[in-house]
Amino acid sequence: MNIAVYKTNVGSKEVAKPIISAIQHQIGECEVSFDLEDRDNVLRVESMNTTIDESALEDIFKKHGYRIEPLP
């Protein structure tokens, strides 16, 4: 299983929904979730079969006007 966790500047569910759809379309079979209650507005992406392409995620966020930063 591949897991990636990122700090984001996404602040609402309305903004998160289209980003989640775009990530699922790009990566395929994966679980995507935001923790918007966390101060870092954490994005978590889990994929069983596919490597998570960080540059593709960054592109998705840029297209939507937001940014991500990997968390350790």
N, CA, C and O atoms as CSV, one atom per row, in Angstrom:
chain,resi,resn,atom,element,x,y,z
A,1,MET,N,N,0.838,-1.176,0.000
A,1,MET,CA,C,0.000,0.000,0.000
A,1,MET,C,C,0.883,1.240,0.000
A,1,MET,O,O,1.877,1.313,0.723
A,2,ASN,N,N,0.510,2.199,-0.813
A,2,ASN,CA,C,1.198,3.485,-0.875
A,2,ASN,C,C,0.336,4.529,-0.170
A,2,ASN,O,O,-0.861,4.641,-0.431
A,3,ILE,N,N,0.956,5.286,0.720
A,3,ILE,CA,C,0.256,6.338,1.451
A,3,ILE,C,C,1.054,7.628,1.336
A,3,ILE,O,O,2.270,7.638,1.530
A,4,ALA,N,N,0.361,8.712,1.020
A,4,ALA,CA,C,0.988,10.029,0.957
A,4,ALA,C,C,0.140,10.992,1.776
A,4,ALA,O,O,-1.088,10.971,1.702
A,5,VAL,N,N,0.811,11.839,2.562
A,5,VAL,CA,C,0.121,12.791,3.425
A,5,VAL,C,C,0.697,14.186,3.160
A,5,VAL,O,O,1.913,14.367,3.099
A,6,TYR,N,N,-0.204,15.170,3.002
A,6,TYR,CA,C,0.214,16.512,2.624
A,6,TYR,C,C,-0.496,17.580,3.452
A,6,TYR,O,O,-1.647,17.416,3.856
A,7,LYS,N,N,0.209,18.662,3.689
A,7,LYS,CA,C,-0.373,19.878,4.232
A,7,LYS,C,C,-0.954,20.638,3.036
A,7,LYS,O,O,-0.317,20.722,1.987
A,8,THR,N,N,-2.167,21.193,3.194
A,8,THR,CA,C,-2.783,21.939,2.100
A,8,THR,C,C,-3.324,23.273,2.609
A,8,THR,O,O,-3.346,23.538,3.811
A,9,ASN,N,N,-3.754,24.094,1.675
A,9,ASN,CA,C,-4.442,25.322,2.046
A,9,ASN,C,C,-5.914,25.270,1.638
A,9,ASN,O,O,-6.551,26.307,1.455
A,10,VAL,N,N,-6.446,24.058,1.498
A,10,VAL,CA,C,-7.868,23.853,1.219
A,10,VAL,C,C,-8.624,24.018,2.530
A,10,VAL,O,O,-8.269,23.391,3.528
A,11,GLY,N,N,-9.661,24.850,2.542
A,11,GLY,CA,C,-10.328,25.141,3.800
A,11,GLY,C,C,-11.784,24.739,3.895
A,11,GLY,O,O,-12.415,24.963,4.928
A,12,SER,N,N,-12.346,24.140,2.826
A,12,SER,CA,C,-13.760,23.782,2.887
A,12,SER,C,C,-14.044,22.504,2.104
A,12,SER,O,O,-13.285,22.119,1.215
A,13,LYS,N,N,-15.146,21.862,2.454
A,13,LYS,CA,C,-15.560,20.645,1.751
A,13,LYS,C,C,-15.918,20.941,0.303
A,13,LYS,O,O,-15.683,20.116,-0.579
A,14,GLU,N,N,-16.486,22.117,0.057
A,14,GLU,CA,C,-16.876,22.490,-1.297
A,14,GLU,C,C,-15.664,22.571,-2.224
A,14,GLU,O,O,-15.744,22.201,-3.396
A,15,VAL,N,N,-14.554,23.052,-1.697
A,15,VAL,CA,C,-13.316,23.128,-2.474
A,15,VAL,C,C,-12.694,21.737,-2.604
A,15,VAL,O,O,-12.148,21.394,-3.653
A,16,ALA,N,N,-12.777,20.946,-1.546
A,16,ALA,CA,C,-12.136,19.630,-1.524
A,16,ALA,C,C,-12.769,18.650,-2.514
A,16,ALA,O,O,-12.060,17.836,-3.108
A,17,LYS,N,N,-14.078,18.714,-2.700
A,17,LYS,CA,C,-14.780,17.729,-3.546
A,17,LYS,C,C,-14.230,17.632,-4.968
A,17,LYS,O,O,-13.919,16.526,-5.410
A,18,PRO,N,N,-14.095,18.739,-5.708
A,18,PRO,CA,C,-13.559,18.600,-7.070
A,18,PRO,C,C,-12.089,18.166,-7.098
A,18,PRO,O,O,-11.649,17.510,-8.042
A,19,ILE,N,N,-11.339,18.536,-6.064
A,19,ILE,CA,C,-9.941,18.096,-5.996
A,19,ILE,C,C,-9.885,16.593,-5.767
A,19,ILE,O,O,-9.078,15.903,-6.391
A,20,ILE,N,N,-10.727,16.080,-4.888
A,20,ILE,CA,C,-10.781,14.631,-4.646
A,20,ILE,C,C,-11.142,13.899,-5.939
A,20,ILE,O,O,-10.519,12.892,-6.275
A,21,SER,N,N,-12.127,14.392,-6.653
A,21,SER,CA,C,-12.523,13.768,-7.930
A,21,SER,C,C,-11.372,13.750,-8.929
A,21,SER,O,O,-11.146,12.747,-9.606
A,22,ALA,N,N,-10.647,14.860,-9.017
A,22,ALA,CA,C,-9.524,14.943,-9.952
A,22,ALA,C,C,-8.409,13.970,-9.565
A,22,ALA,O,O,-7.801,13.346,-10.435
A,23,ILE,N,N,-8.141,13.839,-8.272
A,23,ILE,CA,C,-7.107,12.904,-7.806
A,23,ILE,C,C,-7.523,11.475,-8.120
A,23,ILE,O,O,-6.715,10.691,-8.616
A,24,GLN,N,N,-8.768,11.129,-7.839
A,24,GLN,CA,C,-9.244,9.770,-8.107
A,24,GLN,C,C,-9.217,9.457,-9.596
A,24,GLN,O,O,-8.932,8.325,-9.989
A,25,HIS,N,N,-9.509,10.442,-10.417
A,25,HIS,CA,C,-9.439,10.241,-11.868
A,25,HIS,C,C,-7.989,10.029,-12.315
A,25,HIS,O,O,-7.720,9.182,-13.166
A,26,GLN,N,N,-7.066,10.789,-11.749
A,26,GLN,CA,C,-5.648,10.724,-12.128
A,26,GLN,C,C,-5.001,9.422,-11.649
A,26,GLN,O,O,-4.289,8.766,-12.410
A,27,ILE,N,N,-5.245,9.049,-10.395
A,27,ILE,CA,C,-4.559,7.897,-9.797
A,27,ILE,C,C,-5.310,6.597,-10.039
A,27,ILE,O,O,-4.694,5.535,-10.124
A,28,GLY,N,N,-6.618,6.665,-10.149
A,28,GLY,CA,C,-7.408,5.446,-10.305
A,28,GLY,C,C,-7.917,4.971,-8.963
A,28,GLY,O,O,-8.460,5.757,-8.186
A,29,GLU,N,N,-7.748,3.703,-8.686
A,29,GLU,CA,C,-8.263,3.135,-7.444
A,29,GLU,C,C,-7.459,3.643,-6.257
A,29,GLU,O,O,-6.321,3.228,-6.033
A,30,CYS,N,N,-8.073,4.553,-5.498
A,30,CYS,CA,C,-7.401,5.111,-4.334
A,30,CYS,C,C,-8.438,5.679,-3.373
A,30,CYS,O,O,-9.574,5.962,-3.754
A,31,GLU,N,N,-8.027,5.837,-2.136
A,31,GLU,CA,C,-8.839,6.495,-1.116
A,31,GLU,C,C,-8.235,7.876,-0.892
A,31,GLU,O,O,-7.032,8.005,-0.665
A,32,VAL,N,N,-9.063,8.893,-0.955
A,32,VAL,CA,C,-8.603,10.268,-0.778
A,32,VAL,C,C,-9.462,10.916,0.296
A,32,VAL,O,O,-10.690,10.833,0.261
A,33,SER,N,N,-8.801,11.564,1.250
A,33,SER,CA,C,-9.562,12.243,2.295
A,33,SER,C,C,-8.828,13.501,2.747
A,33,SER,O,O,-7.603,13.598,2.677
A,34,PHE,N,N,-9.621,14.454,3.209
A,34,PHE,CA,C,-9.097,15.678,3.810
A,34,PHE,C,C,-9.485,15.678,5.277
A,34,PHE,O,O,-10.584,15.257,5.638
A,35,ASP,N,N,-8.585,16.148,6.114
A,35,ASP,CA,C,-8.912,16.436,7.510
A,35,ASP,C,C,-8.881,17.956,7.639
A,35,ASP,O,O,-7.841,18.548,7.928
A,36,LEU,N,N,-10.029,18.570,7.420
A,36,LEU,CA,C,-10.114,20.026,7.429
A,36,LEU,C,C,-10.213,20.586,8.839
A,36,LEU,O,O,-10.203,21.802,9.031
A,37,GLU,N,N,-10.310,19.704,9.823
A,37,GLU,CA,C,-10.312,20.132,11.230
A,37,GLU,C,C,-8.876,20.311,11.727
A,37,GLU,O,O,-8.637,21.032,12.695
A,38,ASP,N,N,-7.937,19.663,11.074
A,38,ASP,CA,C,-6.524,19.780,11.433
A,38,ASP,C,C,-6.009,21.147,10.989
A,38,ASP,O,O,-6.451,21.674,9.968
A,39,ARG,N,N,-5.091,21.718,11.737
A,39,ARG,CA,C,-4.578,23.051,11.385
A,39,ARG,C,C,-3.850,23.065,10.048
A,39,ARG,O,O,-3.720,24.118,9.425
A,40,ASP,N,N,-3.370,21.891,9.597
A,40,ASP,CA,C,-2.666,21.798,8.315
A,40,ASP,C,C,-3.583,21.392,7.159
A,40,ASP,O,O,-3.111,21.196,6.039
A,41,ASN,N,N,-4.893,21.263,7.419
A,41,ASN,CA,C,-5.847,20.850,6.375
A,41,ASN,C,C,-5.292,19.659,5.583
A,41,ASN,O,O,-5.096,19.736,4.371
A,42,VAL,N,N,-5.051,18.587,6.282
A,42,VAL,CA,C,-4.296,17.445,5.769
A,42,VAL,C,C,-5.047,16.681,4.676
A,42,VAL,O,O,-6.232,16.373,4.802
A,43,LEU,N,N,-4.315,16.390,3.608
A,43,LEU,CA,C,-4.778,15.508,2.539
A,43,LEU,C,C,-4.077,14.173,2.717
A,43,LEU,O,O,-2.861,14.124,2.901
A,44,ARG,N,N,-4.846,13.084,2.661
A,44,ARG,CA,C,-4.278,11.734,2.741
A,44,ARG,C,C,-4.734,10.967,1.502
A,44,ARG,O,O,-5.922,10.921,1.180
A,45,VAL,N,N,-3.763,10.368,0.818
A,45,VAL,CA,C,-4.046,9.575,-0.374
A,45,VAL,C,C,-3.478,8.181,-0.137
A,45,VAL,O,O,-2.297,8.025,0.173
A,46,GLU,N,N,-4.341,7.158,-0.288
A,46,GLU,CA,C,-3.922,5.766,-0.140
A,46,GLU,C,C,-4.224,5.031,-1.435
A,46,GLU,O,O,-5.324,5.133,-1.978
A,47,SER,N,N,-3.238,4.290,-1.925
A,47,SER,CA,C,-3.416,3.511,-3.140
A,47,SER,C,C,-2.834,2.124,-2.942
A,47,SER,O,O,-1.700,1.973,-2.487
A,48,MET,N,N,-3.613,1.119,-3.286
A,48,MET,CA,C,-3.149,-0.265,-3.155
A,48,MET,C,C,-2.250,-0.671,-4.322
A,48,MET,O,O,-1.299,-1.432,-4.141
A,49,ASN,N,N,-2.548,-0.169,-5.509
A,49,ASN,CA,C,-1.885,-0.679,-6.708
A,49,ASN,C,C,-0.985,0.321,-7.422
A,49,ASN,O,O,-0.089,-0.074,-8.168
A,50,THR,N,N,-1.213,1.595,-7.203
A,50,THR,CA,C,-0.547,2.619,-8.000
A,50,THR,C,C,0.379,3.470,-7.145
A,50,THR,O,O,0.044,3.833,-6.018
A,51,THR,N,N,1.537,3.780,-7.688
A,51,THR,CA,C,2.434,4.720,-7.029
A,51,THR,C,C,1.804,6.104,-7.098
A,51,THR,O,O,1.253,6.489,-8.129
A,52,ILE,N,N,1.884,6.840,-6.019
A,52,ILE,CA,C,1.293,8.175,-5.957
A,52,ILE,C,C,2.297,9.174,-6.516
A,52,ILE,O,O,3.384,9.355,-5.969
A,53,ASP,N,N,1.920,9.808,-7.599
A,53,ASP,CA,C,2.789,10.751,-8.304
A,53,ASP,C,C,2.621,12.145,-7.689
A,53,ASP,O,O,1.616,12.816,-7.924
A,54,GLU,N,N,3.603,12.569,-6.908
A,54,GLU,CA,C,3.526,13.848,-6.206
A,54,GLU,C,C,3.412,15.024,-7.170
A,54,GLU,O,O,2.676,15.972,-6.898
A,55,SER,N,N,4.118,14.978,-8.278
A,55,SER,CA,C,4.050,16.089,-9.230
A,55,SER,C,C,2.655,16.189,-9.859
A,55,SER,O,O,2.178,17.289,-10.139
A,56,ALA,N,N,2.010,15.057,-10.076
A,56,ALA,CA,C,0.635,15.069,-10.605
A,56,ALA,C,C,-0.312,15.688,-9.584
A,56,ALA,O,O,-1.208,16.450,-9.948
A,57,LEU,N,N,-0.117,15.363,-8.302
A,57,LEU,CA,C,-0.947,15.960,-7.253
A,57,LEU,C,C,-0.733,17.468,-7.195
A,57,LEU,O,O,-1.693,18.230,-7.074
A,58,GLU,N,N,0.517,17.898,-7.280
A,58,GLU,CA,C,0.813,19.334,-7.271
A,58,GLU,C,C,0.139,20.035,-8.443
A,58,GLU,O,O,-0.387,21.137,-8.289
A,59,ASP,N,N,0.151,19.404,-9.611
A,59,ASP,CA,C,-0.503,19.986,-10.786
A,59,ASP,C,C,-2.004,20.124,-10.581
A,59,ASP,O,O,-2.593,21.140,-10.952
A,60,ILE,N,N,-2.622,19.108,-9.994
A,60,ILE,CA,C,-4.062,19.161,-9.723
A,60,ILE,C,C,-4.377,20.329,-8.798
A,60,ILE,O,O,-5.315,21.089,-9.038
A,61,PHE,N,N,-3.590,20.464,-7.747
A,61,PHE,CA,C,-3.825,21.557,-6.799
A,61,PHE,C,C,-3.621,22.918,-7.459
A,61,PHE,O,O,-4.403,23.841,-7.236
A,62,LYS,N,N,-2.575,23.042,-8.269
A,62,LYS,CA,C,-2.313,24.317,-8.956
A,62,LYS,C,C,-3.469,24.679,-9.883
A,62,LYS,O,O,-3.875,25.840,-9.944
A,63,LYS,N,N,-4.002,23.695,-10.603
A,63,LYS,CA,C,-5.127,23.950,-11.513
A,63,LYS,C,C,-6.347,24.459,-10.759
A,63,LYS,O,O,-7.150,25.215,-11.306
A,64,HIS,N,N,-6.486,24.048,-9.507
A,64,HIS,CA,C,-7.619,24.481,-8.684
A,64,HIS,C,C,-7.288,25.725,-7.848
A,64,HIS,O,O,-8.141,26.232,-7.119
A,65,GLY,N,N,-6.048,26.213,-7.957
A,65,GLY,CA,C,-5.655,27.430,-7.253
A,65,GLY,C,C,-5.205,27.211,-5.812
A,65,GLY,O,O,-5.264,28.125,-4.989
A,66,TYR,N,N,-4.756,25.991,-5.513
A,66,TYR,CA,C,-4.326,25.657,-4.151
A,66,TYR,C,C,-2.944,25.032,-4.194
A,66,TYR,O,O,-2.391,24.798,-5.269
A,67,ARG,N,N,-2.385,24.761,-3.013
A,67,ARG,CA,C,-1.040,24.173,-2.951
A,67,ARG,C,C,-0.994,23.052,-1.927
A,67,ARG,O,O,-1.830,22.968,-1.027
A,68,ILE,N,N,0.014,22.189,-2.092
A,68,ILE,CA,C,0.263,21.104,-1.138
A,68,ILE,C,C,1.733,21.100,-0.764
A,68,ILE,O,O,2.589,21.607,-1.489
A,69,GLU,N,N,1.994,20.512,0.390
A,69,GLU,CA,C,3.363,20.360,0.891
A,69,GLU,C,C,3.435,19.020,1.598
A,69,GLU,O,O,2.637,18.762,2.500
A,70,PRO,N,N,4.377,18.152,1.211
A,70,PRO,CA,C,4.478,16.836,1.861
A,70,PRO,C,C,4.704,16.960,3.365
A,70,PRO,O,O,5.453,17.823,3.822
A,71,LEU,N,N,4.055,16.097,4.118
A,71,LEU,CA,C,4.303,15.998,5.557
A,71,LEU,C,C,5.158,14.763,5.800
A,71,LEU,O,O,5.013,13.756,5.106
A,72,PRO,N,N,6.052,14.840,6.786
A,72,PRO,CA,C,6.923,13.687,7.065
A,72,PRO,C,C,6.145,12.495,7.603
A,72,PRO,O,O,6.733,11.451,7.886
